Amino acid sequence: MVSSDTILGVFVLSQIGIGFIGNTLLLVLLINTLLVQLHTKKPIDLIFIHLILANVMTILFSGIPEVMNAFGVRNFLDDIGCKVVIYLYRVFRGLSLCTTSFLSIVQAIIITPSNSRWAWLKPKISTYMFPAFFSFWIINMLIYIPVIISVLAPYNTTEFDIFYSQVYCIGKNHNYIRSAVFRVCMVLRDFLCVTLMVWTSVYMVKLLFTHRKTVHDIHRTSLSLRPCPETKATHTILALVSCFVLFYWSNSFLTIYVSYKCNVKGLENITVILSHCYPAICPFVLTKNHNKRFFLNCVIAKIRKSSQRTISLNTGCPHTLF
């Protein structure tokens, strides 16, 4: 009979594969846009790239140790390895949270009407981009410093005062005041990011539906069954925010519950699965607003151009390089 650990390992390995492929394909599309399709390049593409990289690193630093442990590899990390893996996982997970919130804010600024009080921010988006990324890195790296101090390999500690456990790494509560400050900082960061995300998403949905109602008379005679761009954007925003709120907060609440309870193996497995859901699904939600066939079309065009060039050389006919 297949053990629950093996089932978990297969499931997490599938999530890693799906998430890595999805994020990689979206990253290729965005880099292709930045390098080839210059006329469609947007500042928001940099936010997508930052979010993709955060998601990929989150999946790798969390998923690979879980898979190794699920398939029976024990004590593969020493104290330094545990500190590095858990710290980087937490930092990149925090970066994913902050970047998703920032993405929602920037989208709201981009679609805001020209007569809005927030319209003055539109030309400044590119200016604020890298300072925002830098602040996200600093904030998350500082918040998770206690992880470096407290996390140890499981064979180098006892069950006494354990407040964090992932089988392959254990966190000990050496200082209650520091632990309380650590939790307060995380809660404040999560609350601020989620509040901004939900508020800007509601604002965007309101603007999009208002715009759709305004132009309804223009499009009512159209026989096209394809949804308008406003509807597509609304669905993408709602899907992204819903995925984040569902998976991130579910994982957070279950992690807190499991940390104070014993013999909850099933819930621990669920928290592991939930921690990889958002990074794995996120790229497939975001690609709804990208031309998914553009990269393939470019490849086909290059193949055709190369074939025509070969034919021209073989027949002695002149050919163009453009």
C-alpha positions as CSV (number, residue, x, y, z in Angstrom):
1,M,0.0,0.0,0.0
2,V,1.3,3.5,-0.9
3,S,2.2,5.6,2.1
4,S,0.8,9.1,2.7
5,D,4.4,10.5,2.4
6,T,4.8,9.0,-1.0
7,I,1.5,10.4,-2.2
8,L,2.5,13.8,-0.8
9,G,5.8,13.6,-2.5
10,V,4.2,12.8,-5.9
11,F,1.6,15.6,-5.4
12,V,4.3,18.2,-4.5
13,L,6.5,17.1,-7.3
14,S,3.6,17.6,-9.7
15,Q,3.1,21.1,-8.3
16,I,6.8,21.9,-8.7
17,G,6.7,20.7,-12.3
18,I,3.5,22.6,-13.3
19,G,4.6,25.7,-11.5
20,F,8.1,25.7,-12.9
21,I,6.9,25.1,-16.5
22,G,4.1,27.8,-16.2
23,N,6.4,30.4,-14.6
24,T,9.1,29.7,-17.1
25,L,6.8,30.0,-20.1
26,L,5.4,33.3,-18.9
27,L,9.0,34.5,-18.2
28,V,9.9,33.6,-21.8
29,L,6.9,35.5,-23.1
30,L,7.8,38.6,-21.1
31,I,11.5,38.6,-22.0
32,N,10.5,38.1,-25.6
33,T,8.3,41.2,-25.3
34,L,11.1,43.2,-23.7
35,L,13.7,42.2,-26.3
36,V,11.7,41.7,-29.5
37,Q,8.2,43.3,-29.2
38,L,9.5,46.7,-28.0
39,H,6.4,48.6,-29.1
40,T,4.3,46.6,-26.6
41,K,6.7,46.8,-23.7
42,K,5.1,48.1,-20.5
43,P,6.6,49.0,-17.1
44,I,4.2,46.5,-15.5
45,D,6.1,43.7,-17.3
46,L,9.0,44.2,-14.8
47,I,6.6,43.5,-12.0
48,F,5.5,40.3,-13.7
49,I,9.1,39.2,-14.1
50,H,9.8,40.0,-10.4
51,L,6.7,38.0,-9.3
52,I,7.6,35.1,-11.5
53,L,11.1,34.9,-10.1
54,A,9.8,35.1,-6.5
55,N,7.3,32.3,-7.3
56,V,9.9,30.0,-8.9
57,M,12.3,30.4,-6.0
58,T,9.4,29.9,-3.5
59,I,8.5,26.6,-5.2
60,L,12.1,25.4,-5.4
61,F,13.2,26.2,-1.8
62,S,10.0,24.8,-0.3
63,G,9.1,22.0,-2.7
64,I,12.4,20.2,-3.2
65,P,13.1,19.6,0.5
66,E,9.5,18.4,0.9
67,V,9.8,16.0,-2.0
68,M,13.2,14.6,-0.7
69,N,11.7,14.1,2.8
70,A,8.5,12.5,1.4
71,F,10.6,9.9,-0.5
72,G,12.6,8.9,2.5
73,V,15.7,11.1,2.4
74,R,16.2,12.0,6.0
75,N,18.6,14.5,7.7
76,F,19.8,15.9,4.4
77,L,20.2,19.4,5.8
78,D,22.5,20.5,8.6
79,D,22.0,23.6,10.7
80,I,23.4,26.0,8.1
81,G,21.4,24.3,5.3
82,C,18.2,24.6,7.3
83,K,18.8,28.3,8.0
84,V,19.5,29.0,4.4
85,V,16.6,27.0,3.0
86,I,13.9,28.2,5.4
87,Y,15.1,31.8,5.4
88,L,15.2,32.1,1.6
89,Y,11.8,30.3,1.3
90,R,10.2,32.8,3.7
91,V,11.9,35.8,2.0
92,F,10.7,34.8,-1.5
93,R,7.3,33.9,-0.2
94,G,7.1,37.4,1.3
95,L,8.3,38.9,-2.0
96,S,5.6,37.1,-3.8
97,L,3.0,38.6,-1.4
98,C,4.4,42.2,-1.7
99,T,4.8,42.0,-5.5
100,T,1.3,40.7,-6.0
101,S,0.0,43.6,-3.9
102,F,2.2,46.1,-5.8
103,L,1.0,44.6,-9.1
104,S,-2.6,45.3,-8.1
105,I,-1.8,48.9,-7.1
106,V,0.0,49.6,-10.4
107,Q,-2.8,48.2,-12.4
108,A,-5.3,50.4,-10.5
109,I,-3.1,53.4,-11.3
110,I,-2.8,52.5,-15.0
111,I,-6.6,52.3,-15.6
112,T,-7.6,55.2,-13.4
113,P,-9.3,58.0,-15.3
114,S,-7.3,61.1,-16.2
115,N,-9.5,63.3,-14.0
116,S,-8.9,61.1,-11.0
117,R,-6.8,62.4,-8.0
118,W,-4.4,59.4,-8.6
119,A,-3.8,60.2,-12.2
120,W,-0.6,62.1,-11.4
121,L,1.0,58.8,-10.5
122,K,0.8,57.4,-14.0
123,P,3.9,58.9,-15.4
124,K,5.8,58.1,-12.2
125,I,5.3,54.4,-12.3
126,S,8.6,53.6,-13.9
127,T,10.4,55.9,-11.4
128,Y,8.9,54.0,-8.4
129,M,9.4,50.5,-9.8
130,F,13.0,49.7,-8.6
131,P,12.7,51.5,-5.3
132,A,9.6,49.5,-4.6
133,F,11.4,46.2,-5.4
134,F,14.4,47.3,-3.2
135,S,12.1,48.1,-0.3
136,F,10.3,44.7,-0.6
137,W,13.7,42.9,-0.4
138,I,14.9,44.9,2.6
139,I,11.6,44.5,4.5
140,N,11.3,40.8,4.0
141,M,15.0,40.1,4.7
142,L,14.8,42.1,8.0
143,I,11.5,40.5,9.1
144,Y,12.9,36.9,8.8
145,I,16.2,37.5,10.5
146,P,14.8,35.6,13.6
147,V,14.5,32.5,11.3
148,I,18.3,32.5,10.9
149,I,18.8,32.5,14.6
150,S,16.2,30.0,15.6
151,V,16.1,27.3,12.9
152,L,18.1,24.1,13.4
153,A,18.3,20.7,12.0
154,P,15.9,18.3,13.8
155,Y,18.6,16.0,15.1
156,N,20.3,18.9,16.9
157,T,17.4,19.8,19.1
158,T,14.7,18.4,21.4
159,E,10.9,18.8,21.4
160,F,11.2,21.4,24.1
161,D,10.1,24.9,23.1
162,I,9.6,24.0,19.4
163,F,7.5,26.6,17.7
164,Y,8.2,25.7,14.0
165,S,8.5,22.3,12.4
166,Q,8.8,21.0,8.9
167,V,10.3,17.6,9.6
168,Y,13.5,18.4,7.9
169,C,14.0,21.6,10.0
170,I,13.0,22.7,13.5
171,G,12.5,26.2,14.9
172,K,13.2,26.7,18.6
173,N,11.6,29.5,20.6
174,H,14.7,31.0,22.4
175,N,13.2,34.4,23.1
176,Y,9.5,35.0,23.6
177,I,9.7,38.7,23.1
178,R,11.6,38.3,19.8
179,S,9.1,35.7,18.7
180,A,6.2,38.0,19.5
181,V,7.8,40.9,17.5
182,F,8.5,38.5,14.6
183,R,4.8,37.4,14.5
184,V,3.5,41.0,14.8
185,C,5.7,42.2,11.9
186,M,4.5,39.3,9.7
187,V,0.9,40.0,10.6
188,L,1.2,43.7,9.9
189,R,2.9,43.1,6.5
190,D,0.3,40.5,5.5
191,F,-2.6,42.7,6.6
192,L,-1.3,45.8,4.8
193,C,-0.5,43.9,1.5
194,V,-3.8,42.0,1.4
195,T,-5.8,45.2,2.3
196,L,-4.2,47.2,-0.5
197,M,-4.7,44.3,-2.9
198,V,-8.4,43.9,-2.1
199,W,-9.0,47.6,-2.1
200,T,-7.3,48.3,-5.4
201,S,-9.0,45.2,-7.0
202,V,-12.4,46.4,-5.9
203,Y,-11.6,49.8,-7.3
204,M,-10.5,48.4,-10.6
205,V,-13.6,46.2,-10.9
206,K,-15.7,49.2,-10.2
207,L,-14.0,51.2,-12.9
208,L,-14.1,48.4,-15.5
209,F,-17.8,47.8,-15.0
210,T,-18.5,51.6,-15.1
211,H,-16.6,51.8,-18.4
212,R,-18.4,48.7,-19.7
213,K,-21.8,50.3,-18.9
214,T,-20.8,53.5,-20.6
215,V,-19.8,51.9,-23.8
216,H,-22.6,49.3,-23.7
217,D,-24.7,51.1,-26.3
218,I,-21.7,51.1,-28.7
219,H,-21.2,47.4,-28.5
220,R,-24.7,46.2,-28.1
221,T,-25.1,45.7,-31.9
222,S,-21.9,43.6,-32.1
223,L,-22.5,39.9,-32.9
224,S,-19.1,38.9,-31.6
225,L,-19.3,36.4,-28.8
226,R,-15.8,37.2,-27.5
227,P,-15.7,39.1,-24.2
228,C,-14.5,42.7,-24.3
229,P,-11.1,43.6,-22.9
230,E,-12.6,45.1,-19.8
231,T,-14.3,41.8,-18.9
232,K,-11.1,39.9,-19.5
233,A,-9.2,42.3,-17.3
234,T,-11.8,42.1,-14.6
235,H,-11.8,38.3,-14.6
236,T,-8.0,38.2,-14.4
237,I,-7.9,40.6,-11.4
238,L,-10.6,38.7,-9.6
239,A,-9.0,35.3,-10.3
240,L,-5.6,36.5,-9.1
241,V,-6.8,38.1,-5.9
242,S,-9.1,35.1,-5.2
243,C,-6.3,32.7,-5.6
244,F,-4.0,34.6,-3.4
245,V,-6.5,35.2,-0.6
246,L,-7.7,31.5,-0.7
247,F,-4.3,29.8,-0.7
248,Y,-2.1,32.3,1.2
249,W,-4.5,32.8,4.1
250,S,-5.6,29.2,4.3
251,N,-2.0,28.1,4.5
252,S,-1.2,30.8,7.1
253,F,-4.1,29.9,9.4
254,L,-3.4,26.1,9.1
255,T,0.3,26.7,9.8
256,I,-0.5,28.6,12.9
257,Y,-3.0,26.0,14.0
258,V,-0.6,23.1,13.4
259,S,2.3,24.8,15.2
260,Y,0.2,24.7,18.4
261,K,-1.2,21.2,18.0
262,C,0.2,17.7,18.0
263,N,-0.6,14.6,15.9
264,V,-2.1,16.6,13.0
265,K,-0.1,14.8,10.2
266,G,-3.0,15.3,7.7
267,L,-3.2,19.0,8.3
268,E,0.6,19.4,7.9
269,N,0.4,17.7,4.5
270,I,-2.4,20.1,3.5
271,T,-0.4,23.1,4.5
272,V,2.5,21.9,2.3
273,I,0.2,21.5,-0.7
274,L,-1.4,24.9,-0.1
275,S,2.0,26.6,0.1
276,H,2.7,25.7,-3.5
277,C,-0.7,26.3,-5.0
278,Y,-0.5,30.1,-5.5
279,P,3.0,30.1,-7.1
280,A,2.0,27.2,-9.4
281,I,-1.4,28.7,-10.5
282,C,-0.3,32.4,-10.7
283,P,1.4,32.2,-14.1
284,F,-1.6,30.6,-15.8
285,V,-3.8,33.4,-14.4
286,L,-1.5,36.1,-15.6
287,T,-1.1,34.7,-19.1
288,K,-4.7,35.5,-19.8
289,N,-3.6,39.1,-20.5
290,H,-0.7,38.1,-22.7
291,N,-0.6,36.9,-26.3
292,K,0.3,33.3,-25.6
293,R,0.8,32.6,-29.3
294,F,3.3,35.4,-29.9
295,F,6.4,33.5,-29.0
296,L,5.3,30.5,-31.2
297,N,4.5,32.8,-34.1
298,C,8.0,34.3,-33.8
299,V,9.6,30.9,-33.9
300,I,7.6,29.9,-36.9
301,A,8.4,33.2,-38.7
302,K,12.1,32.6,-38.1
303,I,11.9,29.1,-39.4
304,R,10.1,30.3,-42.5
305,K,12.6,33.1,-43.0
306,S,15.5,30.6,-42.6
307,S,13.8,28.2,-45.1
308,Q,13.3,31.0,-47.7
309,R,17.0,32.0,-47.2
310,T,18.1,28.5,-47.8
311,I,16.0,28.1,-50.9
312,S,17.3,31.4,-52.3
313,L,20.9,30.3,-51.8
314,N,20.2,27.0,-53.5
315,T,18.5,28.5,-56.5
316,G,20.8,31.5,-56.8
317,C,18.0,34.0,-56.3
318,P,18.6,37.2,-54.3
319,H,17.1,37.2,-50.8
320,T,16.4,39.9,-48.2
321,L,17.8,39.9,-44.7
322,F,14.7,41.6,-43.2
